[in-house]
Amino acid sequence: MHATAADRIQPSTTYLICAAAWAIPGAGHLWLGRRQKGLTFLIALILMFLSGLWLEGRLFPFEPSQPLVALAAFADVGIGIPFFIAKAMHAGAGRVVAITYEYGNAFMMVAGLLNMLVVLDAFDIAQGRK
Amino acid sequence: MAFFSLLVSVVFATLTRDDPREQVRFGARLFAAFVGAGIIAGWVLYPLPF
């Protein structure tokens, strides 16, 4: 059944699905008809990202002069649109002296990295590999 | 830590298993492993002075 569905997907659509999957966690799976997986990713990853904000973690800026900060920013941006919404709302400034600061960072970075895995999974499904 | 483990377990189980019952079983095992490893690591590091 999955291979048949994948046969109908054009290569350009595959990349659109990946872009949607990155922008909104779970959107790629929802697009491909994997409703249960899509909704699970949507809820779990957004909840993880919001928990990181609530724990006063920081959304790191892209600073090439500081490679570790740039890598953290790369992980953060993996969550997609929620990252930019949080930035626009001036959330995720981070409070270094907060006892939960590092926990918040871990939540947000791992949410972004997990969403990257979700994008790869959506790509595999669209290619008919799963 | 438990909440973090729960969310990561849910995502990994959903990602790697297709059958919902398999997802629950694998997710529960993963969650138990995360929490167990956290507790063991905590006790192993407990005697260290820094």
Backbone of each chain as nested JSON, in Angstrom:
{
  "chains": [
    {"id": "A", "residues": [
      {"number": 1, "name": "MET", "atoms": {"N": [0.832, -1.199, 0.0], "CA": [0.0, 0.0, 0.0], "C": [0.871, 1.255, 0.0]}},
      {"number": 2, "name": "HIS", "atoms": {"N": [1.959, 1.245, 0.827], "CA": [2.809, 2.419, 0.925], "C": [3.572, 2.663, -0.371]}},
      {"number": 3, "name": "ALA", "atoms": {"N": [4.047, 1.566, -0.998], "CA": [4.802, 1.712, -2.232], "C": [3.912, 2.304, -3.325]}},
      {"number": 4, "name": "THR", "atoms": {"N": [2.636, 1.916, -3.349], "CA": [1.718, 2.446, -4.345], "C": [1.511, 3.941, -4.129]}},
      {"number": 5, "name": "ALA", "atoms": {"N": [1.37, 4.314, -2.858], "CA": [1.182, 5.732, -2.548], "C": [2.425, 6.532, -2.943]}},
      {"number": 6, "name": "ALA", "atoms": {"N": [3.604, 5.911, -2.712], "CA": [4.854, 6.611, -3.027], "C": [5.038, 6.777, -4.526]}},
      {"number": 7, "name": "ASP", "atoms": {"N": [4.51, 5.788, -5.295], "CA": [4.639, 5.874, -6.75], "C": [3.974, 7.127, -7.303]}},
      {"number": 8, "name": "ARG", "atoms": {"N": [2.921, 7.577, -6.605], "CA": [2.165, 8.73, -7.101], "C": [2.823, 10.051, -6.706]}},
      {"number": 9, "name": "ILE", "atoms": {"N": [3.828, 10.016, -5.829], "CA": [4.441, 11.251, -5.342], "C": [5.567, 11.678, -6.279]}},
      {"number": 10, "name": "GLN", "atoms": {"N": [5.463, 12.89, -6.79], "CA": [6.494, 13.456, -7.67], "C": [7.705, 13.856, -6.823]}},
      {"number": 11, "name": "PRO", "atoms": {"N": [8.919, 13.86, -7.433], "CA": [10.109, 14.259, -6.663], "C": [9.981, 15.664, -6.056]}},
      {"number": 12, "name": "SER", "atoms": {"N": [9.382, 16.594, -6.822], "CA": [9.239, 17.953, -6.286], "C": [8.305, 17.963, -5.078]}},
      {"number": 13, "name": "THR", "atoms": {"N": [7.291, 17.109, -5.116], "CA": [6.362, 17.021, -3.985], "C": [7.073, 16.451, -2.761]}},
      {"number": 14, "name": "THR", "atoms": {"N": [8.001, 15.525, -3.0], "CA": [8.757, 14.936, -1.885], "C": [9.484, 16.03, -1.103]}},
      {"number": 15, "name": "TYR", "atoms": {"N": [10.101, 16.966, -1.839], "CA": [10.824, 18.046, -1.158], "C": [9.867, 19.019, -0.476]}},
      {"number": 16, "name": "LEU", "atoms": {"N": [8.686, 19.203, -1.062], "CA": [7.677, 20.036, -0.401], "C": [7.218, 19.385, 0.905]}},
      {"number": 17, "name": "ILE", "atoms": {"N": [7.059, 18.063, 0.861], "CA": [6.663, 17.319, 2.065], "C": [7.735, 17.479, 3.149]}},
      {"number": 18, "name": "CYS", "atoms": {"N": [9.011, 17.391, 2.731], "CA": [10.108, 17.557, 3.692], "C": [10.115, 18.968, 4.285]}},
      {"number": 19, "name": "ALA", "atoms": {"N": [9.855, 19.959, 3.432], "CA": [9.819, 21.347, 3.919], "C": [8.676, 21.528, 4.913]}},
      {"number": 20, "name": "ALA", "atoms": {"N": [7.523, 20.94, 4.596], "CA": [6.371, 21.035, 5.502], "C": [6.665, 20.313, 6.806]}},
      {"number": 21, "name": "ALA", "atoms": {"N": [7.331, 19.146, 6.695], "CA": [7.665, 18.361, 7.887], "C": [8.616, 19.121, 8.799]}},
      {"number": 22, "name": "TRP", "atoms": {"N": [9.526, 19.887, 8.171], "CA": [10.449, 20.694, 8.985], "C": [9.715, 21.892, 9.62]}},
      {"number": 23, "name": "ALA", "atoms": {"N": [8.892, 22.573, 8.802], "CA": [8.231, 23.794, 9.267], "C": [7.257, 23.516, 10.403]}},
      {"number": 24, "name": "ILE", "atoms": {"N": [6.453, 22.482, 10.237], "CA": [5.473, 22.124, 11.273], "C": [5.701, 20.651, 11.63]}},
      {"number": 25, "name": "PRO", "atoms": {"N": [6.174, 20.375, 12.847], "CA": [6.452, 18.982, 13.217], "C": [5.233, 18.078, 12.975]}},
      {"number": 26, "name": "GLY", "atoms": {"N": [5.453, 16.989, 12.263], "CA": [4.376, 16.032, 11.99], "C": [3.601, 16.316, 10.72]}},
      {"number": 27, "name": "ALA", "atoms": {"N": [3.788, 17.499, 10.124], "CA": [3.005, 17.865, 8.932], "C": [3.289, 16.93, 7.754]}},
      {"number": 28, "name": "GLY", "atoms": {"N": [4.542, 16.492, 7.622], "CA": [4.902, 15.588, 6.532], "C": [4.153, 14.263, 6.634]}},
      {"number": 29, "name": "HIS", "atoms": {"N": [4.086, 13.719, 7.84], "CA": [3.379, 12.455, 8.039], "C": [1.876, 12.639, 7.83]}},
      {"number": 30, "name": "LEU", "atoms": {"N": [1.341, 13.772, 8.272], "CA": [-0.088, 14.037, 8.063], "C": [-0.373, 14.129, 6.562]}},
      {"number": 31, "name": "TRP", "atoms": {"N": [0.506, 14.788, 5.827], "CA": [0.38, 14.928, 4.369], "C": [0.375, 13.545, 3.699]}},
      {"number": 32, "name": "LEU", "atoms": {"N": [1.226, 12.643, 4.221], "CA": [1.356, 11.304, 3.636], "C": [0.303, 10.326, 4.157]}},
      {"number": 33, "name": "GLY", "atoms": {"N": [-0.627, 10.827, 4.954], "CA": [-1.716, 9.981, 5.44], "C": [-1.402, 9.195, 6.688]}},
      {"number": 34, "name": "ARG", "atoms": {"N": [-0.229, 9.447, 7.302], "CA": [0.118, 8.764, 8.566], "C": [-0.376, 9.638, 9.718]}},
      {"number": 35, "name": "ARG", "atoms": {"N": [-1.696, 9.603, 9.927], "CA": [-2.334, 10.542, 10.852], "C": [-1.869, 10.354, 12.302]}},
      {"number": 36, "name": "GLN", "atoms": {"N": [-1.825, 9.09, 12.739], "CA": [-1.46, 8.83, 14.134], "C": [-0.028, 9.3, 14.417]}},
      {"number": 37, "name": "LYS", "atoms": {"N": [0.883, 8.994, 13.494], "CA": [2.275, 9.405, 13.682], "C": [2.4, 10.922, 13.626]}},
      {"number": 38, "name": "GLY", "atoms": {"N": [1.73, 11.528, 12.657], "CA": [1.795, 12.976, 12.494], "C": [1.311, 13.719, 13.73]}},
      {"number": 39, "name": "LEU", "atoms": {"N": [0.177, 13.276, 14.26], "CA": [-0.373, 13.944, 15.448], "C": [0.53, 13.737, 16.665]}},
      {"number": 40, "name": "THR", "atoms": {"N": [1.103, 12.531, 16.778], "CA": [2.015, 12.259, 17.905], "C": [3.229, 13.179, 17.842]}},
      {"number": 41, "name": "PHE", "atoms": {"N": [3.818, 13.312, 16.652], "CA": [4.988, 14.192, 16.504], "C": [4.61, 15.644, 16.783]}},
      {"number": 42, "name": "LEU", "atoms": {"N": [3.463, 16.047, 16.256], "CA": [3.014, 17.429, 16.445], "C": [2.895, 17.762, 17.934]}},
      {"number": 43, "name": "ILE", "atoms": {"N": [2.223, 16.888, 18.661], "CA": [1.993, 17.16, 20.088], "C": [3.287, 17.029, 20.89]}},
      {"number": 44, "name": "ALA", "atoms": {"N": [4.015, 15.919, 20.699], "CA": [5.204, 15.656, 21.531], "C": [6.306, 16.693, 21.284]}},
      {"number": 45, "name": "LEU", "atoms": {"N": [6.564, 17.019, 20.025], "CA": [7.687, 17.932, 19.74], "C": [7.363, 19.377, 20.109]}},
      {"number": 46, "name": "ILE", "atoms": {"N": [6.11, 19.795, 19.862], "CA": [5.73, 21.152, 20.261], "C": [5.756, 21.274, 21.786]}},
      {"number": 47, "name": "LEU", "atoms": {"N": [5.264, 20.238, 22.458], "CA": [5.269, 20.238, 23.923], "C": [6.697, 20.305, 24.459]}},
      {"number": 48, "name": "MET", "atoms": {"N": [7.591, 19.586, 23.807], "CA": [8.997, 19.582, 24.211], "C": [9.613, 20.976, 24.036]}},
      {"number": 49, "name": "PHE", "atoms": {"N": [9.326, 21.595, 22.898], "CA": [9.865, 22.926, 22.616], "C": [9.315, 23.953, 23.623]}},
      {"number": 50, "name": "LEU", "atoms": {"N": [7.999, 23.896, 23.866], "CA": [7.388, 24.845, 24.809], "C": [7.918, 24.623, 26.225]}},
      {"number": 51, "name": "SER", "atoms": {"N": [8.169, 23.361, 26.575], "CA": [8.745, 23.075, 27.897], "C": [10.11, 23.727, 28.033]}},
      {"number": 52, "name": "GLY", "atoms": {"N": [10.89, 23.679, 26.952], "CA": [12.212, 24.31, 26.962], "C": [12.117, 25.81, 27.176]}},
      {"number": 53, "name": "LEU", "atoms": {"N": [11.132, 26.43, 26.529], "CA": [10.93, 27.877, 26.725], "C": [10.51, 28.162, 28.166]}},
      {"number": 54, "name": "TRP", "atoms": {"N": [9.609, 27.319, 28.673], "CA": [9.101, 27.503, 30.035], "C": [10.226, 27.329, 31.068]}},
      {"number": 55, "name": "LEU", "atoms": {"N": [11.176, 26.456, 30.76], "CA": [12.302, 26.21, 31.673], "C": [13.418, 27.255, 31.514]}},
      {"number": 56, "name": "GLU", "atoms": {"N": [13.103, 28.317, 30.792], "CA": [14.001, 29.469, 30.627], "C": [15.287, 29.135, 29.864]}},
      {"number": 57, "name": "GLY", "atoms": {"N": [15.158, 28.212, 28.9], "CA": [16.283, 27.913, 28.021], "C": [16.458, 29.03, 27.003]}},
      {"number": 58, "name": "ARG", "atoms": {"N": [17.556, 28.939, 26.258], "CA": [17.882, 29.998, 25.304], "C": [17.795, 29.48, 23.871]}},
      {"number": 59, "name": "LEU", "atoms": {"N": [17.231, 30.311, 22.997], "CA": [17.281, 30.024, 21.562], "C": [18.556, 30.682, 21.053]}},
      {"number": 60, "name": "PHE", "atoms": {"N": [19.547, 29.866, 20.728], "CA": [20.876, 30.393, 20.42], "C": [20.915, 31.084, 19.059]}},
      {"number": 61, "name": "PRO", "atoms": {"N": [21.695, 32.163, 18.949], "CA": [21.848, 32.84, 17.654], "C": [22.918, 32.153, 16.805]}},
      {"number": 62, "name": "PHE", "atoms": {"N": [22.867, 32.374, 15.496], "CA": [23.899, 31.836, 14.599], "C": [25.132, 32.726, 14.69]}},
      {"number": 63, "name": "GLU", "atoms": {"N": [26.114, 32.255, 15.42], "CA": [27.361, 33.018, 15.56], "C": [28.518, 32.159, 15.063]}},
      {"number": 64, "name": "PRO", "atoms": {"N": [28.955, 32.402, 13.808], "CA": [30.041, 31.578, 13.255], "C": [31.338, 31.679, 14.057]}},
      {"number": 65, "name": "SER", "atoms": {"N": [31.511, 32.792, 14.782], "CA": [32.734, 32.948, 15.57], "C": [32.738, 32.0, 16.775]}},
      {"number": 66, "name": "GLN", "atoms": {"N": [31.56, 31.517, 17.167], "CA": [31.464, 30.568, 18.278], "C": [30.804, 29.29, 17.762]}},
      {"number": 67, "name": "PRO", "atoms": {"N": [31.623, 28.327, 17.322], "CA": [31.077, 27.129, 16.668], "C": [30.047, 26.369, 17.5]}},
      {"number": 68, "name": "LEU", "atoms": {"N": [30.271, 26.264, 18.816], "CA": [29.327, 25.503, 19.641], "C": [27.972, 26.203, 19.718]}},
      {"number": 69, "name": "VAL", "atoms": {"N": [27.993, 27.541, 19.757], "CA": [26.74, 28.312, 19.773], "C": [26.015, 28.145, 18.436]}},
      {"number": 70, "name": "ALA", "atoms": {"N": [26.8, 28.161, 17.351], "CA": [26.204, 27.989, 16.021], "C": [25.585, 26.602, 15.882]}},
      {"number": 71, "name": "LEU", "atoms": {"N": [26.246, 25.581, 16.441], "CA": [25.689, 24.222, 16.396], "C": [24.395, 24.132, 17.209]}},
      {"number": 72, "name": "ALA", "atoms": {"N": [24.391, 24.802, 18.362], "CA": [23.181, 24.818, 19.191], "C": [22.042, 25.521, 18.443]}},
      {"number": 73, "name": "ALA", "atoms": {"N": [22.376, 26.596, 17.732], "CA": [21.366, 27.315, 16.939], "C": [20.829, 26.415, 15.826]}},
      {"number": 74, "name": "PHE", "atoms": {"N": [21.723, 25.644, 15.201], "CA": [21.313, 24.707, 14.15], "C": [20.328, 23.681, 14.714]}},
      {"number": 75, "name": "ALA", "atoms": {"N": [20.609, 23.19, 15.928], "CA": [19.704, 22.223, 16.57], "C": [18.369, 22.889, 16.892]}},
      {"number": 76, "name": "ASP", "atoms": {"N": [18.427, 24.116, 17.404], "CA": [17.201, 24.838, 17.778], "C": [16.285, 25.057, 16.577]}},
      {"number": 77, "name": "VAL", "atoms": {"N": [16.882, 25.436, 15.448], "CA": [16.084, 25.807, 14.277], "C": [15.445, 24.57, 13.61]}},
      {"number": 78, "name": "GLY", "atoms": {"N": [15.869, 23.391, 14.025], "CA": [15.296, 22.155, 13.492], "C": [13.816, 22.004, 13.757]}},
      {"number": 79, "name": "ILE", "atoms": {"N": [13.318, 22.726, 14.736], "CA": [11.895, 22.603, 15.081], "C": [11.01, 23.346, 14.072]}},
      {"number": 80, "name": "GLY", "atoms": {"N": [11.611, 24.237, 13.276], "CA": [10.866, 24.913, 12.208], "C": [10.184, 26.201, 12.634]}},
      {"number": 81, "name": "ILE", "atoms": {"N": [8.943, 26.384, 12.216], "CA": [8.229, 27.651, 12.434], "C": [8.127, 28.03, 13.922]}},
      {"number": 82, "name": "PRO", "atoms": {"N": [7.897, 27.075, 14.835], "CA": [7.833, 27.477, 16.255], "C": [9.072, 28.25, 16.714]}},
      {"number": 83, "name": "PHE", "atoms": {"N": [10.246, 27.945, 16.14], "CA": [11.471, 28.67, 16.475], "C": [11.316, 30.145, 16.121]}},
      {"number": 84, "name": "PHE", "atoms": {"N": [10.809, 30.409, 14.9], "CA": [10.706, 31.786, 14.437], "C": [9.579, 32.537, 15.168]}},
      {"number": 85, "name": "ILE", "atoms": {"N": [8.517, 31.821, 15.509], "CA": [7.443, 32.448, 16.297], "C": [7.987, 32.86, 17.659]}},
      {"number": 86, "name": "ALA", "atoms": {"N": [8.728, 31.952, 18.295], "CA": [9.3, 32.254, 19.614], "C": [10.265, 33.433, 19.537]}},
      {"number": 87, "name": "LYS", "atoms": {"N": [11.084, 33.453, 18.477], "CA": [12.02, 34.573, 18.292], "C": [11.26, 35.879, 18.11]}},
      {"number": 88, "name": "ALA", "atoms": {"N": [10.186, 35.84, 17.291], "CA": [9.399, 37.049, 17.028], "C": [8.728, 37.559, 18.303]}},
      {"number": 89, "name": "MET", "atoms": {"N": [8.399, 36.625, 19.189], "CA": [7.744, 37.019, 20.452], "C": [8.762, 37.348, 21.545]}},
      {"number": 90, "name": "HIS", "atoms": {"N": [10.04, 37.378, 21.158], "CA": [11.141, 37.65, 22.094], "C": [11.179, 36.64, 23.239]}},
      {"number": 91, "name": "ALA", "atoms": {"N": [10.715, 35.419, 22.946], "CA": [10.835, 34.335, 23.932], "C": [12.181, 33.64, 23.691]}},
      {"number": 92, "name": "GLY", "atoms": {"N": [12.596, 32.848, 24.645], "CA": [13.834, 32.091, 24.479], "C": [15.082, 32.934, 24.639]}},
      {"number": 93, "name": "ALA", "atoms": {"N": [14.967, 34.022, 25.422], "CA": [16.153, 34.84, 25.685], "C": [17.121, 34.081, 26.59]}},
      {"number": 94, "name": "GLY", "atoms": {"N": [16.557, 33.2, 27.43], "CA": [17.383, 32.404, 28.328], "C": [17.834, 33.213, 29.537]}},
      {"number": 95, "name": "ARG", "atoms": {"N": [17.761, 32.559, 30.708], "CA": [18.24, 33.218, 31.932], "C": [19.293, 32.296, 32.536]}},
      {"number": 96, "name": "VAL", "atoms": {"N": [20.555, 32.684, 32.313], "CA": [21.677, 31.804, 32.65], "C": [21.68, 31.41, 34.126]}},
      {"number": 97, "name": "VAL", "atoms": {"N": [21.211, 32.302, 34.989], "CA": [21.261, 32.006, 36.429], "C": [20.101, 31.121, 36.886]}},
      {"number": 98, "name": "ALA", "atoms": {"N": [19.132, 30.891, 35.995], "CA": [18.007, 30.019, 36.366], "C": [18.506, 28.589, 36.53]}},
      {"number": 99, "name": "ILE", "atoms": {"N": [17.994, 27.915, 37.545], "CA": [18.449, 26.538, 37.814], "C": [18.036, 25.586, 36.691]}},
      {"number": 100, "name": "THR", "atoms": {"N": [17.004, 25.964, 35.947], "CA": [16.488, 25.105, 34.866], "C": [17.058, 25.472, 33.493]}},
      {"number": 101, "name": "TYR", "atoms": {"N": [17.985, 26.425, 33.45], "CA": [18.506, 26.947, 32.169], "C": [19.013, 25.83, 31.245]}},
      {"number": 102, "name": "GLU", "atoms": {"N": [19.902, 24.981, 31.762], "CA": [20.486, 23.918, 30.921], "C": [19.434, 22.886, 30.51]}},
      {"number": 103, "name": "TYR", "atoms": {"N": [18.476, 22.627, 31.418], "CA": [17.388, 21.699, 31.075], "C": [16.58, 22.269, 29.911]}},
      {"number": 104, "name": "GLY", "atoms": {"N": [16.302, 23.57, 29.998], "CA": [15.546, 24.231, 28.926], "C": [16.268, 24.141, 27.597]}},
      {"number": 105, "name": "ASN", "atoms": {"N": [17.571, 24.374, 27.627], "CA": [18.376, 24.259, 26.394], "C": [18.284, 22.846, 25.822]}},
      {"number": 106, "name": "ALA", "atoms": {"N": [18.412, 21.849, 26.712], "CA": [18.373, 20.449, 26.26], "C": [17.017, 20.14, 25.628]}},
      {"number": 107, "name": "PHE", "atoms": {"N": [15.947, 20.587, 26.248], "CA": [14.61, 20.343, 25.704], "C": [14.481, 20.916, 24.293]}},
      {"number": 108, "name": "MET", "atoms": {"N": [14.901, 22.168, 24.121], "CA": [14.704, 22.829, 22.817], "C": [15.613, 22.261, 21.739]}},
      {"number": 109, "name": "MET", "atoms": {"N": [16.858, 21.971, 22.106], "CA": [17.78, 21.42, 21.103], "C": [17.358, 20.012, 20.696]}},
      {"number": 110, "name": "VAL", "atoms": {"N": [16.968, 19.198, 21.669], "CA": [16.573, 17.825, 21.339], "C": [15.274, 17.83, 20.531]}},
      {"number": 111, "name": "ALA", "atoms": {"N": [14.363, 18.757, 20.829], "CA": [13.129, 18.859, 20.029], "C": [13.478, 19.14, 18.563]}},
      {"number": 112, "name": "GLY", "atoms": {"N": [14.416, 20.051, 18.343], "CA": [14.831, 20.379, 16.98], "C": [15.511, 19.206, 16.287]}},
      {"number": 113, "name": "LEU", "atoms": {"N": [16.388, 18.506, 17.003], "CA": [17.102, 17.371, 16.41], "C": [16.153, 16.212, 16.115]}},
      {"number": 114, "name": "LEU", "atoms": {"N": [15.199, 15.98, 17.024], "CA": [14.218, 14.913, 16.774], "C": [13.359, 15.255, 15.554]}},
      {"number": 115, "name": "ASN", "atoms": {"N": [13.032, 16.54, 15.406], "CA": [12.233, 16.923, 14.229], "C": [13.012, 16.68, 12.938]}},
      {"number": 116, "name": "MET", "atoms": {"N": [14.336, 16.813, 12.992], "CA": [15.141, 16.505, 11.798], "C": [15.021, 15.016, 11.452]}},
      {"number": 117, "name": "LEU", "atoms": {"N": [15.003, 14.162, 12.482], "CA": [14.809, 12.723, 12.234], "C": [13.423, 12.462, 11.641]}},
      {"number": 118, "name": "VAL", "atoms": {"N": [12.44, 13.21, 12.134], "CA": [11.065, 13.067, 11.625], "C": [11.007, 13.47, 10.143]}},
      {"number": 119, "name": "VAL", "atoms": {"N": [11.752, 14.511, 9.778], "CA": [11.811, 14.937, 8.364], "C": [12.399, 13.812, 7.511]}},
      {"number": 120, "name": "LEU", "atoms": {"N": [13.484, 13.198, 7.997], "CA": [14.11, 12.086, 7.243], "C": [13.148, 10.911, 7.104]}},
      {"number": 121, "name": "ASP", "atoms": {"N": [12.368, 10.647, 8.163], "CA": [11.391, 9.559, 8.108], "C": [10.313, 9.871, 7.067]}},
      {"number": 122, "name": "ALA", "atoms": {"N": [9.858, 11.133, 7.043], "CA": [8.851, 11.539, 6.048], "C": [9.421, 11.383, 4.633]}},
      {"number": 123, "name": "PHE", "atoms": {"N": [10.697, 11.719, 4.473], "CA": [11.352, 11.564, 3.166], "C": [11.365, 10.09, 2.746]}},
      {"number": 124, "name": "ASP", "atoms": {"N": [11.725, 9.21, 3.682], "CA": [11.758, 7.772, 3.386], "C": [10.372, 7.253, 3.0]}},
      {"number": 125, "name": "ILE", "atoms": {"N": [9.357, 7.705, 3.711], "CA": [7.985, 7.26, 3.403], "C": [7.594, 7.754, 2.01]}},
      {"number": 126, "name": "ALA", "atoms": {"N": [7.91, 9.016, 1.72], "CA": [7.563, 9.58, 0.406], "C": [8.297, 8.861, -0.724]}},
      {"number": 127, "name": "GLN", "atoms": {"N": [9.497, 8.348, -0.421], "CA": [10.274, 7.608, -1.425], "C": [9.83, 6.15, -1.545]}},
      {"number": 128, "name": "GLY", "atoms": {"N": [8.929, 5.737, -0.668], "CA": [8.428, 4.366, -0.703], "C": [9.338, 3.363, -0.031]}},
      {"number": 129, "name": "ARG", "atoms": {"N": [10.266, 3.843, 0.792], "CA": [11.191, 2.936, 1.471], "C": [10.587, 2.349, 2.738]}},
      {"number": 130, "name": "LYS", "atoms": {"N": [9.526, 2.975, 3.257], "CA": [8.91, 2.482, 4.505], "C": [7.425, 2.254, 4.31]}}
    ]},
    {"id": "B", "residues": [
      {"number": 1, "name": "MET", "atoms": {"N": [13.676, 15.126, 34.232], "CA": [14.349, 14.065, 33.505], "C": [13.349, 13.012, 33.03]}},
      {"number": 2, "name": "ALA", "atoms": {"N": [12.39, 12.684, 33.926], "CA": [11.378, 11.685, 33.562], "C": [10.494, 12.208, 32.433]}},
      {"number": 3, "name": "PHE", "atoms": {"N": [10.14, 13.496, 32.5], "CA": [9.289, 14.086, 31.453], "C": [10.04, 14.12, 30.117]}},
      {"number": 4, "name": "PHE", "atoms": {"N": [11.303, 14.496, 30.178], "CA": [12.152, 14.505, 28.979], "C": [12.233, 13.086, 28.391]}},
      {"number": 5, "name": "SER", "atoms": {"N": [12.466, 12.102, 29.256], "CA": [12.551, 10.703, 28.816], "C": [11.246, 10.254, 28.178]}},
      {"number": 6, "name": "LEU", "atoms": {"N": [10.146, 10.673, 28.783], "CA": [8.831, 10.278, 28.26], "C": [8.635, 10.8, 26.834]}},
      {"number": 7, "name": "LEU", "atoms": {"N": [8.932, 12.09, 26.632], "CA": [8.72, 12.694, 25.314], "C": [9.656, 12.076, 24.262]}},
      {"number": 8, "name": "VAL", "atoms": {"N": [10.921, 11.874, 24.627], "CA": [11.871, 11.281, 23.672], "C": [11.464, 9.835, 23.345]}},
      {"number": 9, "name": "SER", "atoms": {"N": [11.009, 9.102, 24.363], "CA": [10.569, 7.715, 24.139], "C": [9.378, 7.669, 23.196]}},
      {"number": 10, "name": "VAL", "atoms": {"N": [8.435, 8.576, 23.408], "CA": [7.232, 8.618, 22.555], "C": [7.633, 8.868, 21.101]}},
      {"number": 11, "name": "VAL", "atoms": {"N": [8.515, 9.844, 20.887], "CA": [8.918, 10.189, 19.512], "C": [9.695, 9.027, 18.873]}},
      {"number": 12, "name": "PHE", "atoms": {"N": [10.646, 8.447, 19.612], "CA": [11.435, 7.342, 19.049], "C": [10.559, 6.123, 18.746]}},
      {"number": 13, "name": "ALA", "atoms": {"N": [9.658, 5.801, 19.668], "CA": [8.791, 4.632, 19.458], "C": [7.889, 4.85, 18.248]}},
      {"number": 14, "name": "THR", "atoms": {"N": [7.366, 6.056, 18.106], "CA": [6.491, 6.363, 16.968], "C": [7.28, 6.329, 15.662]}},
      {"number": 15, "name": "LEU", "atoms": {"N": [8.529, 6.759, 15.748], "CA": [9.375, 6.838, 14.556], "C": [9.808, 5.454, 14.061]}},
      {"number": 16, "name": "THR", "atoms": {"N": [10.097, 4.567, 14.995], "CA": [10.719, 3.299, 14.601], "C": [9.748, 2.124, 14.501]}},
      {"number": 17, "name": "ARG", "atoms": {"N": [8.536, 2.264, 15.007], "CA": [7.562, 1.169, 14.942], "C": [6.293, 1.638, 14.251]}},
      {"number": 18, "name": "ASP", "atoms": {"N": [5.672, 0.744, 13.485], "CA": [4.445, 1.107, 12.763], "C": [3.184, 0.656, 13.495]}},
      {"number": 19, "name": "ASP", "atoms": {"N": [3.252, -0.502, 14.132], "CA": [2.083, -1.028, 14.834], "C": [1.914, -0.309, 16.177]}},
      {"number": 20, "name": "PRO", "atoms": {"N": [0.71, 0.234, 16.476], "CA": [0.518, 0.968, 17.735], "C": [0.878, 0.168, 18.99]}},
      {"number": 21, "name": "ARG", "atoms": {"N": [0.573, -1.146, 19.0], "CA": [0.906, -1.952, 20.184], "C": [2.412, -2.1, 20.335]}},
      {"number": 22, "name": "GLU", "atoms": {"N": [3.098, -2.247, 19.204], "CA": [4.561, -2.306, 19.222], "C": [5.143, -0.977, 19.712]}},
      {"number": 23, "name": "GLN", "atoms": {"N": [4.507, 0.116, 19.276], "CA": [4.972, 1.454, 19.693], "C": [4.895, 1.598, 21.205]}},
      {"number": 24, "name": "VAL", "atoms": {"N": [3.771, 1.159, 21.785], "CA": [3.59, 1.274, 23.237], "C": [4.625, 0.415, 23.968]}},
      {"number": 25, "name": "ARG", "atoms": {"N": [4.812, -0.814, 23.484], "CA": [5.751, -1.731, 24.128], "C": [7.19, -1.2, 24.054]}},
      {"number": 26, "name": "PHE", "atoms": {"N": [7.586, -0.771, 22.859], "CA": [8.955, -0.261, 22.681], "C": [9.149, 1.05, 23.444]}},
      {"number": 27, "name": "GLY", "atoms": {"N": [8.129, 1.918, 23.405], "CA": [8.201, 3.194, 24.119], "C": [8.352, 2.986, 25.616]}},
      {"number": 28, "name": "ALA", "atoms": {"N": [7.608, 2.026, 26.176], "CA": [7.687, 1.741, 27.614], "C": [9.071, 1.216, 27.985]}},
      {"number": 29, "name": "ARG", "atoms": {"N": [9.618, 0.34, 27.138], "CA": [10.952, -0.208, 27.409], "C": [12.016, 0.878, 27.328]}},
      {"number": 30, "name": "LEU", "atoms": {"N": [11.857, 1.746, 26.341], "CA": [12.814, 2.844, 26.163], "C": [12.759, 3.813, 27.344]}},
      {"number": 31, "name": "PHE", "atoms": {"N": [11.541, 4.121, 27.779], "CA": [11.36, 5.028, 28.916], "C": [12.001, 4.433, 30.173]}},
      {"number": 32, "name": "ALA", "atoms": {"N": [11.751, 3.155, 30.404], "CA": [12.331, 2.477, 31.575], "C": [13.861, 2.486, 31.491]}},
      {"number": 33, "name": "ALA", "atoms": {"N": [14.393, 2.276, 30.287], "CA": [15.851, 2.268, 30.108], "C": [16.44, 3.652, 30.371]}},
      {"number": 34, "name": "PHE", "atoms": {"N": [15.757, 4.69, 29.879], "CA": [16.239, 6.068, 30.104], "C": [16.277, 6.389, 31.596]}},
      {"number": 35, "name": "VAL", "atoms": {"N": [15.168, 6.119, 32.277], "CA": [15.076, 6.449, 33.704], "C": [16.06, 5.589, 34.504]}},
      {"number": 36, "name": "GLY", "atoms": {"N": [16.137, 4.303, 34.173], "CA": [17.07, 3.404, 34.859], "C": [18.512, 3.855, 34.679]}},
      {"number": 37, "name": "ALA", "atoms": {"N": [18.87, 4.201, 33.453], "CA": [20.235, 4.664, 33.18], "C": [20.517, 5.971, 33.924]}},
      {"number": 38, "name": "GLY", "atoms": {"N": [19.523, 6.834, 34.017], "CA": [19.685, 8.1, 34.74], "C": [19.948, 7.865, 36.218]}},
      {"number": 39, "name": "ILE", "atoms": {"N": [19.19, 6.928, 36.801], "CA": [19.355, 6.63, 38.232], "C": [20.729, 5.987, 38.486]}},
      {"number": 40, "name": "ILE", "atoms": {"N": [21.109, 5.052, 37.622], "CA": [22.425, 4.386, 37.774], "C": [23.553, 5.414, 37.632]}},
      {"number": 41, "name": "ALA", "atoms": {"N": [23.443, 6.278, 36.609], "CA": [24.481, 7.303, 36.405], "C": [24.546, 8.239, 37.603]}},
      {"number": 42, "name": "GLY", "atoms": {"N": [23.389, 8.56, 38.174], "CA": [23.347, 9.426, 39.357], "C": [24.1, 8.819, 40.526]}},
      {"number": 43, "name": "TRP", "atoms": {"N": [23.877, 7.513, 40.777], "CA": [24.57, 6.839, 41.891], "C": [26.056, 6.65, 41.607]}},
      {"number": 44, "name": "VAL", "atoms": {"N": [26.412, 6.391, 40.34], "CA": [27.83, 6.24, 39.985], "C": [28.575, 7.555, 40.203]}},
      {"number": 45, "name": "LEU", "atoms": {"N": [27.933, 8.664, 39.874], "CA": [28.586, 9.981, 40.011], "C": [28.514, 10.537, 41.43]}},
      {"number": 46, "name": "TYR", "atoms": {"N": [27.643, 9.94, 42.273], "CA": [27.41, 10.466, 43.622], "C": [28.681, 10.616, 44.463]}},
      {"number": 47, "name": "PRO", "atoms": {"N": [29.622, 9.635, 44.443], "CA": [30.826, 9.77, 45.298], "C": [31.826, 10.83, 44.808]}},
      {"number": 48, "name": "LEU", "atoms": {"N": [31.694, 11.277, 43.546], "CA": [32.672, 12.22, 43.038], "C": [32.538, 13.562, 43.758]}},
      {"number": 49, "name": "PRO", "atoms": {"N": [33.674, 14.172, 44.131], "CA": [33.623, 15.4, 44.913], "C": [33.292, 16.651, 44.11]}},
      {"number": 50, "name": "PHE", "atoms": {"N": [33.223, 16.582, 42.769], "CA": [32.951, 17.777, 41.992], "C": [31.682, 17.601, 41.166]}}
    ]}
  ]
}
